[in-house]
Structures are given as C-alpha cells and as structure tokens.
Amino acid sequence: MSPPSSAASSAKPKSNRPFWLELAILVLVAVSIAVVIKTFLVQPFYIPSDSMVPTILPNDRVMVSKLSYRFGEPQRGDLVVFVSPFNQEFDDETFFESVFRHVVESVGIRTASADDLIKRIIGLPGDEIHIREGKLFVNGAEVPEPYLLESGRLNDFGPVIVAPDSVFVMGDNRVISYDSTRFGAIPMDHILGEAVLRIWPVDRFGAVDVRK
C-alpha cells in the first residue's frame, strides 16, 4: 500500500465541535469584548433633556470616554456624565446583578440609567463659586461663558467652596438646569466619563465643542 500523499497528510483536521457550540463561543467572546469596551473605554449615552442646550440638544447621543480621568484630572469646562446624587438604583446591587447589568447594557438590550446626568464642570476642589447679578464668578473673577443659552436671569447663589475630591457642575441652559446649585458638588468617583464625541444625529457628528 502506498503512503498517503503529502497533501492529504497536511490537511487540517475538521473540528468536531457542533455548530451551536461554536456559535455560543463566538457570542460569548463578542459580549465579553463589548463589556470590556463599555466598562473601561467608551460608552454611548442618550441625552433626553434640554439642560445642555445649545451645546447638546435633546435626543443627541454622545460618546463618553472612560479613560479621560484615569490618566488625567477633570478641568473646568469639561462636559461630564455622572451618576445623579438621587439615583439609588444600583446601591444594593449584588456582584452578579452588576455583571448582568453591564452585559445587557453593552449589547443594547437596556440603556444606561436615565438618571445619569450630563453637565459642565464649573468649579474644582477648593474653588469659590458665586453667582451675582446673573453672572458666574470663580475665585472672585468673572467667567466668560459664550456657550450659554441666554434664556433668562439666574438667581444669586453662594458664595460656596467646592469640597475636596468634588466638582461643581452646571448646565449650559442654566435657567432650567438641575445641577450643583440644587444638589451641591458631586464626588469625583461619581463621574462616569467625559463627553468627547457626538455620534447622533449624523449631520452634527463630531467632537463635542466644550471650549466655544
């Protein structure tokens, strides 16, 4: 009997795994990658309100970087998404419930909490914040804010000192914005990330301009 040909001997053996198992492995890998990206890199957020008009409009979708403050510090003017101080949804969450939530959010079965807020950082730890005659003062100096929607006059506020490891945030549509003038400064560990890119609608796709 002649020996098997070299072509036959070098042929790759066919996998014995059933199709359903290979499909399950592919799905698991894809979901794992999506969870890692959502947890550590970037995450899309839907903006339902008009508290950031005109910078961000209702129904915009923005991409939020999770890396911005892993390798740097928040700066005045940054647009940040953070957990609402009144959102208690995840306080009693178990480890397995947390994993499940990350998975379903990553694959789009559910969206991130509607109670997550987006605002502009106005003050850093130790800053003195004061609103007087409708104008914002930080550490005694008036802050020019060309990005604001001029829709009404602000009430006087402060002065207050921003607590350590916290930031003072306000919306660009100040008159209707529910922000640090109502609930105080937010802890930095409540910040989910920095809004860096508008991904919807497509005709306004591009970087979120926070330094107009």
Short mmCIF file of the C-alpha atoms (twelve columns), coordinates in Angstrom:
data_MODEL
# 
_entry.id   MODEL 
# 
loop_
_atom_site.group_PDB 
_atom_site.id 
_atom_site.type_symbol 
_atom_site.label_atom_id 
_atom_site.label_alt_id 
_atom_site.label_comp_id 
_atom_site.label_asym_id 
_atom_site.label_seq_id 
_atom_site.Cartn_x 
_atom_site.Cartn_y 
_atom_site.Cartn_z 
_atom_site.pdbx_PDB_model_num 
ATOM 1   C CA . MET A 1   0.000   0.000  0.000  1 
ATOM 2   C CA . SER A 2   1.330   3.389  -0.978 1 
ATOM 3   C CA . PRO A 3   1.850   6.038  1.771  1 
ATOM 4   C CA . PRO A 4   -0.707  8.903  1.980  1 
ATOM 5   C CA . SER A 5   0.045   11.884 -0.192 1 
ATOM 6   C CA . SER A 6   1.631   14.975 1.349  1 
ATOM 7   C CA . ALA A 7   -1.483  16.997 0.525  1 
ATOM 8   C CA . ALA A 8   -3.700  14.605 2.408  1 
ATOM 9   C CA . SER A 9   -1.346  14.383 5.378  1 
ATOM 10  C CA . SER A 10  -1.137  18.177 5.701  1 
ATOM 11  C CA . ALA A 11  -4.890  18.722 5.513  1 
ATOM 12  C CA . LYS A 12  -6.281  20.475 8.597  1 
ATOM 13  C CA . PRO A 13  -8.428  18.143 10.682 1 
ATOM 14  C CA . LYS A 14  -12.082 19.147 10.737 1 
ATOM 15  C CA . SER A 15  -13.397 20.445 14.044 1 
ATOM 16  C CA . ASN A 16  -15.583 18.025 15.934 1 
ATOM 17  C CA . ARG A 17  -17.358 20.817 17.826 1 
ATOM 18  C CA . PRO A 18  -21.035 21.172 16.920 1 
ATOM 19  C CA . PHE A 19  -22.146 24.361 15.210 1 
ATOM 20  C CA . TRP A 20  -24.237 25.540 18.164 1 
ATOM 21  C CA . LEU A 21  -21.211 25.338 20.460 1 
ATOM 22  C CA . GLU A 22  -19.008 27.349 18.089 1 
ATOM 23  C CA . LEU A 23  -21.778 29.941 17.776 1 
ATOM 24  C CA . ALA A 24  -22.101 30.162 21.562 1 
ATOM 25  C CA . ILE A 25  -18.338 30.698 21.886 1 
ATOM 26  C CA . LEU A 26  -18.402 33.481 19.288 1 
ATOM 27  C CA . VAL A 27  -21.313 35.191 21.052 1 
ATOM 28  C CA . LEU A 28  -19.551 34.912 24.422 1 
ATOM 29  C CA . VAL A 29  -16.357 36.428 23.013 1 
ATOM 30  C CA . ALA A 30  -18.287 39.275 21.349 1 
ATOM 31  C CA . VAL A 31  -20.215 40.064 24.538 1 
ATOM 32  C CA . SER A 32  -17.021 39.955 26.613 1 
ATOM 33  C CA . ILE A 33  -15.341 42.439 24.276 1 
ATOM 34  C CA . ALA A 34  -18.408 44.713 24.401 1 
ATOM 35  C CA . VAL A 35  -18.448 44.644 28.226 1 
ATOM 36  C CA . VAL A 36  -14.732 45.493 28.426 1 
ATOM 37  C CA . ILE A 37  -15.146 48.397 25.991 1 
ATOM 38  C CA . LYS A 38  -18.205 49.742 27.830 1 
ATOM 39  C CA . THR A 39  -16.630 49.375 31.274 1 
ATOM 40  C CA . PHE A 40  -13.131 50.672 30.641 1 
ATOM 41  C CA . LEU A 41  -13.015 52.577 27.333 1 
ATOM 42  C CA . VAL A 42  -16.110 54.296 25.913 1 
ATOM 43  C CA . GLN A 43  -19.879 54.198 26.294 1 
ATOM 44  C CA . PRO A 44  -22.670 55.897 24.336 1 
ATOM 45  C CA . PHE A 45  -25.201 57.983 26.240 1 
ATOM 46  C CA . TYR A 46  -28.602 59.272 25.183 1 
ATOM 47  C CA . ILE A 47  -29.438 62.861 26.173 1 
ATOM 48  C CA . PRO A 48  -33.186 63.211 26.850 1 
ATOM 49  C CA . SER A 49  -33.331 66.746 28.270 1 
ATOM 50  C CA . ASP A 50  -32.555 70.278 27.105 1 
ATOM 51  C CA . SER A 51  -30.483 71.332 30.133 1 
ATOM 52  C CA . MET A 52  -27.321 71.475 27.979 1 
ATOM 53  C CA . VAL A 53  -28.809 73.410 25.040 1 
ATOM 54  C CA . PRO A 54  -27.300 74.797 22.829 1 
ATOM 55  C CA . THR A 55  -24.152 72.677 23.245 1 
ATOM 56  C CA . ILE A 56  -26.070 69.387 23.303 1 
ATOM 57  C CA . LEU A 57  -29.636 69.109 22.069 1 
ATOM 58  C CA . PRO A 58  -32.422 66.781 23.247 1 
ATOM 59  C CA . ASN A 59  -32.159 63.293 21.713 1 
ATOM 60  C CA . ASP A 60  -28.455 63.708 20.939 1 
ATOM 61  C CA . ARG A 61  -26.244 60.716 21.570 1 
ATOM 62  C CA . VAL A 62  -22.731 61.284 22.803 1 
ATOM 63  C CA . MET A 63  -19.764 59.004 23.277 1 
ATOM 64  C CA . VAL A 64  -18.276 59.193 26.753 1 
ATOM 65  C CA . SER A 65  -14.612 58.405 27.357 1 
ATOM 66  C CA . LYS A 66  -13.900 56.311 30.446 1 
ATOM 67  C CA . LEU A 67  -10.158 56.939 30.030 1 
ATOM 68  C CA . SER A 68  -10.127 60.728 30.364 1 
ATOM 69  C CA . TYR A 69  -9.815  60.740 34.133 1 
ATOM 70  C CA . ARG A 70  -7.847  57.530 34.517 1 
ATOM 71  C CA . PHE A 71  -4.848  59.331 33.077 1 
ATOM 72  C CA . GLY A 72  -5.748  62.943 33.854 1 
ATOM 73  C CA . GLU A 73  -7.735  65.247 36.097 1 
ATOM 74  C CA . PRO A 74  -11.052 66.986 35.410 1 
ATOM 75  C CA . GLN A 75  -10.734 70.537 34.103 1 
ATOM 76  C CA . ARG A 76  -13.085 73.498 34.182 1 
ATOM 77  C CA . GLY A 77  -15.222 73.415 31.052 1 
ATOM 78  C CA . ASP A 78  -15.231 69.626 30.668 1 
ATOM 79  C CA . LEU A 79  -18.586 68.030 29.891 1 
ATOM 80  C CA . VAL A 80  -19.062 65.069 32.189 1 
ATOM 81  C CA . VAL A 81  -21.635 62.329 32.629 1 
ATOM 82  C CA . PHE A 82  -22.137 61.321 36.247 1 
ATOM 83  C CA . VAL A 83  -24.466 59.342 38.460 1 
ATOM 84  C CA . SER A 84  -27.281 61.505 39.753 1 
ATOM 85  C CA . PRO A 85  -26.968 62.114 43.501 1 
ATOM 86  C CA . PHE A 86  -30.572 60.947 43.796 1 
ATOM 87  C CA . ASN A 87  -30.103 57.720 41.837 1 
ATOM 88  C CA . GLN A 88  -30.213 54.835 44.299 1 
ATOM 89  C CA . GLU A 89  -30.859 52.178 41.651 1 
ATOM 90  C CA . PHE A 90  -27.547 50.341 41.994 1 
ATOM 91  C CA . ASP A 91  -26.749 50.920 45.676 1 
ATOM 92  C CA . ASP A 92  -27.856 47.449 46.797 1 
ATOM 93  C CA . GLU A 93  -26.774 45.644 43.647 1 
ATOM 94  C CA . THR A 94  -25.044 42.268 44.093 1 
ATOM 95  C CA . PHE A 95  -21.927 41.298 42.133 1 
ATOM 96  C CA . PHE A 96  -23.876 39.031 39.776 1 
ATOM 97  C CA . GLU A 97  -26.580 41.673 39.243 1 
ATOM 98  C CA . SER A 98  -23.844 44.179 38.377 1 
ATOM 99  C CA . VAL A 99  -22.283 41.780 35.836 1 
ATOM 100 C CA . PHE A 100 -25.683 41.093 34.255 1 
ATOM 101 C CA . ARG A 101 -26.434 44.833 34.010 1 
ATOM 102 C CA . HIS A 102 -23.098 45.537 32.300 1 
ATOM 103 C CA . VAL A 103 -23.766 42.740 29.794 1 
ATOM 104 C CA . VAL A 104 -27.277 43.832 28.808 1 
ATOM 105 C CA . GLU A 105 -26.262 47.500 28.601 1 
ATOM 106 C CA . SER A 106 -23.267 46.621 26.428 1 
ATOM 107 C CA . VAL A 107 -25.302 44.681 23.876 1 
ATOM 108 C CA . GLY A 108 -28.070 47.287 23.824 1 
ATOM 109 C CA . ILE A 109 -30.844 45.285 25.489 1 
ATOM 110 C CA . ARG A 110 -31.198 48.088 28.016 1 
ATOM 111 C CA . THR A 111 -29.791 51.572 28.194 1 
ATOM 112 C CA . ALA A 112 -27.807 53.136 30.973 1 
ATOM 113 C CA . SER A 113 -29.845 54.716 33.740 1 
ATOM 114 C CA . ALA A 114 -31.914 57.686 32.652 1 
ATOM 115 C CA . ASP A 115 -30.916 59.256 35.962 1 
ATOM 116 C CA . ASP A 116 -27.323 59.727 34.786 1 
ATOM 117 C CA . LEU A 117 -26.754 63.422 34.180 1 
ATOM 118 C CA . ILE A 118 -24.531 65.453 31.854 1 
ATOM 119 C CA . LYS A 119 -23.263 68.890 32.892 1 
ATOM 120 C CA . ARG A 120 -20.304 71.230 32.505 1 
ATOM 121 C CA . ILE A 121 -17.628 71.404 35.209 1 
ATOM 122 C CA . ILE A 122 -17.629 74.932 36.605 1 
ATOM 123 C CA . GLY A 123 -15.548 74.522 39.750 1 
ATOM 124 C CA . LEU A 124 -12.753 72.281 41.016 1 
ATOM 125 C CA . PRO A 125 -11.890 71.350 44.616 1 
ATOM 126 C CA . GLY A 126 -11.272 74.465 46.699 1 
ATOM 127 C CA . ASP A 127 -12.818 76.881 44.171 1 
ATOM 128 C CA . GLU A 128 -15.182 79.572 45.396 1 
ATOM 129 C CA . ILE A 129 -18.371 79.667 43.307 1 
ATOM 130 C CA . HIS A 130 -20.554 82.753 43.300 1 
ATOM 131 C CA . ILE A 131 -23.407 83.835 41.025 1 
ATOM 132 C CA . ARG A 132 -24.130 87.537 41.290 1 
ATOM 133 C CA . GLU A 133 -26.458 89.610 39.109 1 
ATOM 134 C CA . GLY A 134 -26.770 86.694 36.694 1 
ATOM 135 C CA . LYS A 135 -23.002 86.297 36.205 1 
ATOM 136 C CA . LEU A 136 -20.697 83.477 37.285 1 
ATOM 137 C CA . PHE A 137 -17.643 84.227 39.410 1 
ATOM 138 C CA . VAL A 138 -14.972 81.647 40.252 1 
ATOM 139 C CA . ASN A 139 -12.449 82.643 42.899 1 
ATOM 140 C CA . GLY A 140 -13.646 86.223 42.593 1 
ATOM 141 C CA . ALA A 141 -13.122 86.521 38.839 1 
ATOM 142 C CA . GLU A 142 -15.990 86.715 36.373 1 
ATOM 143 C CA . VAL A 143 -16.019 83.741 33.978 1 
ATOM 144 C CA . PRO A 144 -16.868 84.464 30.315 1 
ATOM 145 C CA . GLU A 145 -19.369 81.849 29.115 1 
ATOM 146 C CA . PRO A 146 -20.171 82.286 25.404 1 
ATOM 147 C CA . TYR A 147 -21.613 78.745 25.277 1 
ATOM 148 C CA . LEU A 148 -24.641 79.634 27.429 1 
ATOM 149 C CA . LEU A 149 -28.228 79.759 26.231 1 
ATOM 150 C CA . GLU A 150 -29.469 83.210 27.173 1 
ATOM 151 C CA . SER A 151 -32.979 82.288 28.185 1 
ATOM 152 C CA . GLY A 152 -33.401 84.147 31.447 1 
ATOM 153 C CA . ARG A 153 -31.749 85.618 34.501 1 
ATOM 154 C CA . LEU A 154 -30.118 83.451 37.152 1 
ATOM 155 C CA . ASN A 155 -30.821 83.911 40.829 1 
ATOM 156 C CA . ASP A 156 -27.923 84.893 43.057 1 
ATOM 157 C CA . PHE A 157 -26.085 81.931 44.550 1 
ATOM 158 C CA . GLY A 158 -23.280 81.453 47.037 1 
ATOM 159 C CA . PRO A 159 -20.513 82.017 47.555 1 
ATOM 160 C CA . VAL A 160 -19.721 78.362 48.290 1 
ATOM 161 C CA . ILE A 161 -16.425 76.474 48.405 1 
ATOM 162 C CA . VAL A 162 -16.180 73.244 46.389 1 
ATOM 163 C CA . ALA A 163 -15.444 70.286 48.671 1 
ATOM 164 C CA . PRO A 164 -12.269 68.182 48.307 1 
ATOM 165 C CA . ASP A 165 -12.437 65.419 45.663 1 
ATOM 166 C CA . SER A 166 -15.564 67.003 44.207 1 
ATOM 167 C CA . VAL A 167 -16.563 69.181 41.255 1 
ATOM 168 C CA . PHE A 168 -19.238 71.834 40.858 1 
ATOM 169 C CA . VAL A 169 -21.324 71.316 37.717 1 
ATOM 170 C CA . MET A 170 -23.929 73.351 35.867 1 
ATOM 171 C CA . GLY A 171 -25.900 73.028 32.644 1 
ATOM 172 C CA . ASP A 172 -25.487 75.428 29.735 1 
ATOM 173 C CA . ASN A 173 -29.231 76.086 29.763 1 
ATOM 174 C CA . ARG A 174 -28.921 77.496 33.263 1 
ATOM 175 C CA . VAL A 175 -32.490 78.567 33.944 1 
ATOM 176 C CA . ILE A 176 -33.888 75.027 33.720 1 
ATOM 177 C CA . SER A 177 -30.753 73.057 34.653 1 
ATOM 178 C CA . TYR A 178 -30.928 70.803 37.701 1 
ATOM 179 C CA . ASP A 179 -27.329 70.982 38.853 1 
ATOM 180 C CA . SER A 180 -24.901 71.741 41.698 1 
ATOM 181 C CA . THR A 181 -26.810 74.895 42.597 1 
ATOM 182 C CA . ARG A 182 -29.565 72.481 43.690 1 
ATOM 183 C CA . PHE A 183 -27.774 69.331 44.884 1 
ATOM 184 C CA . GLY A 184 -24.272 70.592 45.629 1 
ATOM 185 C CA . ALA A 185 -20.901 69.458 44.310 1 
ATOM 186 C CA . ILE A 186 -20.591 65.867 43.110 1 
ATOM 187 C CA . PRO A 187 -17.851 63.455 44.221 1 
ATOM 188 C CA . MET A 188 -15.295 62.729 41.512 1 
ATOM 189 C CA . ASP A 189 -15.836 58.990 41.904 1 
ATOM 190 C CA . HIS A 190 -19.424 59.519 40.684 1 
ATOM 191 C CA . ILE A 191 -18.151 60.737 37.305 1 
ATOM 192 C CA . LEU A 192 -18.675 58.078 34.618 1 
ATOM 193 C CA . GLY A 193 -16.600 59.823 31.968 1 
ATOM 194 C CA . GLU A 194 -16.081 62.839 29.734 1 
ATOM 195 C CA . ALA A 195 -18.365 63.505 26.764 1 
ATOM 196 C CA . VAL A 196 -15.997 63.769 23.787 1 
ATOM 197 C CA . LEU A 197 -17.937 62.885 20.628 1 
ATOM 198 C CA . ARG A 198 -21.450 63.425 19.302 1 
ATOM 199 C CA . ILE A 199 -22.478 60.340 17.332 1 
ATOM 200 C CA . TRP A 200 -26.108 61.264 16.608 1 
ATOM 201 C CA . PRO A 201 -27.630 62.905 14.667 1 
ATOM 202 C CA . VAL A 202 -25.326 62.189 11.763 1 
ATOM 203 C CA . ASP A 203 -25.478 65.727 10.379 1 
ATOM 204 C CA . ARG A 204 -23.857 67.007 13.591 1 
ATOM 205 C CA . PHE A 205 -21.445 64.119 14.080 1 
ATOM 206 C CA . GLY A 206 -18.154 65.242 15.571 1 
ATOM 207 C CA . ALA A 207 -16.306 66.339 18.663 1 
ATOM 208 C CA . VAL A 208 -18.347 67.979 21.395 1 
ATOM 209 C CA . ASP A 209 -17.048 71.538 21.410 1 
ATOM 210 C CA . VAL A 210 -16.734 72.433 25.090 1 
ATOM 211 C CA . ARG A 211 -14.479 75.449 24.637 1 
ATOM 212 C CA . LYS A 212 -16.590 77.721 22.404 1 
# 
